[in-house]
Amino acid sequence: MPPERVHSAGTVRAPSSNGRATGRRRAWAGSARALADAVASHEIAPEFIAHFADYARSEDSKHFELPVWLNLEYLSAEPWVERMHALPSPVLHGPAAGRTKWFFYPGFTPATGSLLQERDLLARQAEFDSAAWLARHSIAVADGARVVSLFCYEPAALAPLLRQWAAPGSAPVHLLVTHGRAGAHAEKISNEIGLQPLHGGRRQLSISYLSALPQTGYDELLWACGLNFVRGEDSLTRALWAGRPFVWQLYPQDDDAHHAKLEAFLDWLQAPATLRRFHRQWNGMEPPTAEVLAAAGDPATLADWAACAQAARQRLLTQVRAQGDLATRLARFVAEKR
C-alpha cells in the first residue's frame, strides 16, 4: 500500500505537507480536549476525524483549524455514487456552520474513490501455496473435493445447499466455515439435518470449523478455495482481489434497500445469468431452488464464474495502477482541498 495509509478505524497516520505519511499514528479517544491535543501535535490527520460537531462546539476549536472534513461513505456500485463522489456539503446551521464536508465514496470505477489494496498484496498472493496452508491448518482434503469457504450471515439458502452437497452421488465438497455467525449457523443446520463435521468421515460433504483468522489469514483462506461465500463490504473487497469465484451476501436491510445495491453490483461485475440468480436466492430476493443452487457444484458454471471474477479483478487492478487505491486517493483529495 502507498505511504498514505489508513491503519484502522479510529487510527490514522498523519500526512506531512507533501501528502506522505509521517509514520506517527494515534487513536483518538473521543474527547474534544484529546482531539485538540492530537491536532496540535500533528499526530492525527484532521481530515479523518469523526464527530466533528463535538469538536466544533468546544473552546479548542477556536485555536485549531481543521482543513478538510470528509464523510467516507459506504461501498456501492449504484450509479448515483459517481455523481455524489467528491461533492461538497456546506454546513449551514449549528456549531459547525460555515464548514464544508466532502463526500468520498469508495467504489469500483475510475470516477469513485477506488478500493483499499495494500502494497504487498499481489506479491503475497503470487507466493501463496494452498496445499501448505491447508496442511498448516490441519485440513485434510480428499482427492477431487472442491474446497469452499463460508463467511455469511444466516441465509435461508444455506440449508438446502448443504443438503444438496451432502446428497449421495454429489461431487465431494470440503467446506471451510469461518468463526462466528457463519459457524454457528452452519453447525445448527448440520445438526438439524444430520450432517457431521470432518471427523465424521462424510464422503460427499466434509465441514471444517475454523478458528478466528487475522486479515492476512482470511485472504489466504480465500486464495485456498475454489469458491468463496463472503459477506459485507470488507470481505467483498478481499474476494475481488482474490480473483476466485465468489457469492456475496449483503447485510439485510428492513426496507430491502440492499436489493438495488446487489443488482447494481452484479451489473458492474458483468455477472453471468447463473451467478445473478444464485446471488438473488442467496440474498433472499427469490426462494431457493435446487436448480439454481446446483450451479455451485457444476464445473462448467464455476468456470464461467471464475472468468467473471478474474475479469473484474483485472479491471480493478488497471484502475489502481492508473489512479491509486482508496488510501492514495484519499490523501491526494485532502491535499487538493487544503
C-alpha positions in Angstrom: 0.0 0.0 0.0 1.3 3.5 -0.7 2.6 5.6 2.3 -0.6 7.4 2.8 -2.3 4.7 4.7 -5.4 4.3 6.8 -4.5 1.8 9.5 -7.8 1.0 11.2 -11.0 2.6 12.4 -10.1 5.4 14.8 -6.4 5.3 14.0 -4.7 7.2 11.2 -1.2 8.2 10.0 -0.8 11.9 9.7 0.4 13.2 6.3 3.1 15.7 6.1 2.9 18.8 3.9 3.9 16.8 0.9 1.0 14.4 1.4 3.2 11.5 2.6 2.7 9.8 5.9 4.9 10.9 8.8 4.9 7.5 10.4 3.3 8.6 13.6 -0.1 7.4 14.5 -2.5 7.8 17.4 -6.0 6.6 18.2 -8.4 9.4 19.0 -10.2 8.7 22.3 -13.1 10.9 21.5 -13.0 13.9 23.8 -12.6 17.4 22.4 -9.5 18.1 24.6 -7.8 14.9 23.4 -8.8 15.8 19.8 -7.3 19.3 20.1 -4.1 18.0 21.6 -3.8 15.5 18.8 -4.4 18.1 16.1 -1.8 20.4 17.7 0.8 17.7 17.9 0.1 16.6 14.2 -0.3 13.0 15.5 -3.7 12.6 13.9 -4.8 13.6 10.5 -7.7 16.0 11.0 -9.2 15.0 7.6 -10.2 11.6 9.1 -11.8 12.8 12.3 -15.4 11.7 13.0 -17.9 13.5 15.3 -16.6 16.9 14.1 -19.5 18.7 15.5 -18.4 17.8 19.1 -15.1 19.4 18.4 -16.7 22.4 16.7 -18.7 23.2 19.9 -15.6 23.2 22.1 -13.4 26.2 23.0 -10.5 24.4 21.5 -11.9 24.7 18.0 -11.1 28.4 18.1 -7.4 27.7 18.2 -7.0 25.0 15.6 -8.2 24.9 12.0 -9.5 21.6 10.6 -8.7 22.0 6.9 -10.7 19.1 5.4 -13.7 17.3 6.7 -14.5 14.0 5.0 -17.5 11.7 5.1 -16.1 8.4 4.0 -19.2 6.6 2.8 -20.3 3.0 2.3 -19.2 1.0 -0.7 -21.7 0.7 -3.5 -21.9 0.2 -7.3 -25.1 2.2 -7.6 -25.0 4.8 -10.4 -25.6 7.8 -8.1 -22.2 7.1 -6.3 -20.3 8.5 -9.2 -22.5 11.6 -9.2 -22.1 12.1 -5.4 -18.4 11.3 -5.1 -16.2 14.3 -4.1 -19.1 16.7 -3.8 -19.1 19.4 -1.1 -21.8 19.7 1.5 -21.7 23.1 3.2 -22.9 23.1 6.8 -25.4 25.9 7.2 -26.6 25.5 10.8 -25.3 24.5 14.2 -21.8 24.8 15.8 -20.1 23.7 12.6 -21.8 26.3 10.4 -19.6 27.7 7.7 -17.6 24.5 7.4 -17.7 22.2 4.4 -18.0 18.4 4.4 -16.8 16.4 1.4 -18.4 13.1 0.4 -15.9 10.5 -0.5 -17.2 7.2 -1.9 -15.2 4.0 -2.3 -16.2 2.3 -5.5 -15.5 0.1 -8.4 -15.0 2.7 -11.2 -12.4 5.4 -12.0 -15.0 8.0 -11.1 -15.1 6.9 -7.5 -12.6 6.6 -4.7 -11.5 3.0 -5.5 -10.8 0.2 -3.0 -8.1 -0.4 -0.4 -5.2 -2.5 -1.7 -2.1 -2.9 0.5 1.3 -2.6 -1.2 2.4 -6.2 -0.8 -0.9 -7.9 -1.6 -0.1 -9.1 -5.1 3.3 -10.4 -4.1 1.8 -12.4 -1.2 -0.8 -13.8 -3.5 1.7 -14.9 -6.1 3.8 -16.7 -3.4 0.8 -18.4 -1.7 0.8 -22.2 -1.5 -2.7 -23.5 -0.9 -1.6 -27.1 -0.1 0.9 -25.8 2.5 -1.8 -23.5 4.0 -4.3 -26.4 4.3 -1.7 -28.6 5.9 -0.7 -25.8 8.4 -4.3 -25.6 9.5 -4.6 -29.5 9.7 -7.2 -29.6 7.0 -7.1 -32.9 5.1 -9.0 -32.5 1.8 -10.0 -35.7 0.0 -8.8 -36.1 -3.6 -11.1 -34.4 -6.0 -13.0 -32.5 -3.4 -13.9 -28.8 -4.1 -12.7 -26.6 -1.3 -15.3 -23.8 -0.4 -15.1 -21.1 2.2 -18.2 -19.8 4.0 -18.5 -16.4 5.6 -22.1 -15.4 5.9 -25.0 -14.2 8.0 -27.9 -16.6 8.1 -29.1 -17.1 4.5 -32.2 -19.3 4.1 -30.5 -20.9 1.1 -27.7 -22.5 3.2 -29.7 -25.4 4.5 -30.9 -26.6 1.0 -27.4 -26.0 -0.4 -25.8 -28.2 2.3 -28.4 -30.9 1.8 -27.6 -30.8 -1.9 -23.9 -31.1 -1.4 -24.4 -34.0 1.1 -26.7 -36.0 -1.1 -25.4 -39.4 -2.4 -23.8 -39.1 -5.7 -23.0 -35.4 -5.5 -19.4 -34.2 -6.1 -17.4 -34.1 -2.9 -17.1 -30.7 -1.2 -14.9 -29.7 1.7 -16.5 -26.6 3.4 -14.3 -24.3 5.5 -16.6 -22.3 7.8 -15.4 -19.1 9.5 -15.7 -18.4 13.2 -18.8 -16.6 14.5 -22.2 -16.3 12.9 -21.4 -18.4 9.9 -20.0 -21.2 12.1 -23.0 -21.1 14.5 -25.5 -21.1 11.6 -23.8 -23.9 9.7 -23.4 -26.1 12.8 -27.1 -25.6 13.6 -28.1 -26.7 10.2 -25.7 -29.6 10.2 -27.2 -30.8 13.5 -30.8 -30.4 12.2 -30.3 -32.4 9.0 -27.8 -34.9 10.4 -24.6 -33.7 8.9 -21.3 -34.2 10.8 -18.1 -32.3 11.0 -14.9 -33.5 9.2 -14.2 -36.2 11.8 -17.5 -37.9 10.9 -15.9 -39.0 7.6 -18.7 -38.0 5.3 -17.7 -38.6 1.7 -19.8 -36.0 -0.2 -19.6 -33.1 2.3 -16.9 -32.5 4.9 -17.0 -29.5 7.1 -14.1 -27.9 9.0 -15.0 -25.1 11.5 -12.1 -22.6 11.6 -10.8 -20.5 14.5 -10.9 -16.7 14.1 -8.5 -15.6 11.5 -6.4 -12.4 11.2 -6.9 -10.3 8.0 -4.0 -11.9 6.2 -5.3 -15.3 7.2 -8.7 -14.5 5.7 -7.0 -13.5 2.5 -5.2 -16.9 2.5 -8.5 -18.7 3.1 -10.0 -17.1 0.0 -6.9 -18.0 -2.1 -7.0 -21.6 -0.9 -10.6 -22.1 -2.0 -12.2 -22.7 -5.4 -15.4 -21.0 -4.4 -15.9 -18.3 -1.7 -19.1 -17.2 0.1 -18.4 -13.7 1.5 -20.5 -11.2 3.4 -20.4 -7.4 3.9 -18.2 -4.8 2.2 -14.7 -5.7 3.5 -14.8 -9.4 2.6 -16.3 -8.5 -0.8 -13.2 -6.3 -1.5 -10.9 -9.2 -0.4 -12.8 -11.6 -2.7 -12.4 -9.3 -5.6 -8.7 -9.1 -5.1 -8.6 -12.9 -4.7 -10.0 -13.4 -8.2 -11.7 -16.6 -7.3 -15.4 -17.4 -7.9 -17.5 -15.9 -5.1 -21.0 -15.3 -3.9 -21.7 -12.1 -1.9 -24.3 -11.7 0.9 -25.1 -8.1 1.7 -26.2 -7.1 5.1 -30.0 -7.4 5.0 -32.0 -4.1 5.5 -35.6 -3.9 6.6 -36.6 -1.8 3.6 -34.8 -4.2 1.2 -32.5 -1.4 0.0 -29.8 -4.0 -0.3 -31.6 -5.5 -3.3 -30.9 -2.5 -5.5 -27.3 -2.4 -4.2 -26.9 -6.0 -5.2 -28.3 -5.6 -8.7 -26.0 -2.6 -9.3 -23.0 -4.6 -8.2 -24.0 -7.6 -10.4 -24.3 -5.2 -13.3 -20.8 -3.8 -12.7 -19.5 -7.4 -12.2 -21.0 -8.3 -15.6 -22.2 -11.5 -13.8 -23.5 -14.3 -16.0 -27.1 -15.3 -15.6 -26.4 -18.3 -13.3 -24.4 -16.1 -10.9 -27.1 -13.4 -10.8 -29.8 -15.9 -9.9 -27.6 -17.6 -7.3 -26.9 -14.2 -5.7 -30.6 -13.3 -5.7 -31.5 -16.5 -3.9 -28.6 -16.3 -1.5 -29.7 -12.8 -0.6 -33.4 -13.8 -0.1 -34.7 -12.0 -3.1 -36.1 -15.3 -4.5 -36.9 -18.6 -2.8 -34.0 -21.1 -3.1 -34.4 -23.7 -5.8 -32.4 -26.9 -6.4 -31.8 -25.9 -10.0 -30.2 -22.6 -9.1 -28.2 -23.9 -6.1 -26.8 -26.7 -8.2 -24.8 -24.2 -10.2 -22.3 -24.0 -7.3 -21.4 -27.6 -8.0 -21.3 -27.6 -11.8 -17.7 -27.4 -13.2 -18.7 -25.5 -16.3 -20.7 -23.0 -14.4 -18.0 -22.4 -11.9 -15.6 -21.9 -14.8 -17.9 -19.1 -16.0 -17.9 -17.6 -12.5 -14.2 -17.8 -12.3 -13.8 -16.0 -15.7 -16.1 -13.3 -14.4 -14.1 -12.8 -11.2 -10.8 -12.7 -13.0 -12.1 -10.1 -15.4 -13.4 -7.9 -12.6 -10.1 -8.2 -10.7 -8.2 -7.2 -13.8 -10.4 -4.1 -14.3 -9.7 -3.1 -10.7 -6.0 -3.7 -11.0 -5.9 -1.5 -14.1 -7.7 1.3 -12.2 -5.4 1.1 -9.2 -2.3 1.2 -11.3 -3.5 4.2 -13.1 -5.1 6.2 -10.2 -4.1 4.6 -6.9 -6.1 2.7 -4.3 -8.5 4.2 -1.8 -5.9 5.4 0.7 -3.8 7.1 -2.1 -6.9 8.9 -3.5 -8.0 10.0 0.0 -4.6 11.6 0.7 -4.5 13.2 -2.8 -8.0 14.6 -2.3 -7.1 16.0 1.1 -4.0 17.7 -0.4 -6.1 19.3 -3.1 -8.7 20.6 -0.7 -6.4 22.2 1.8 
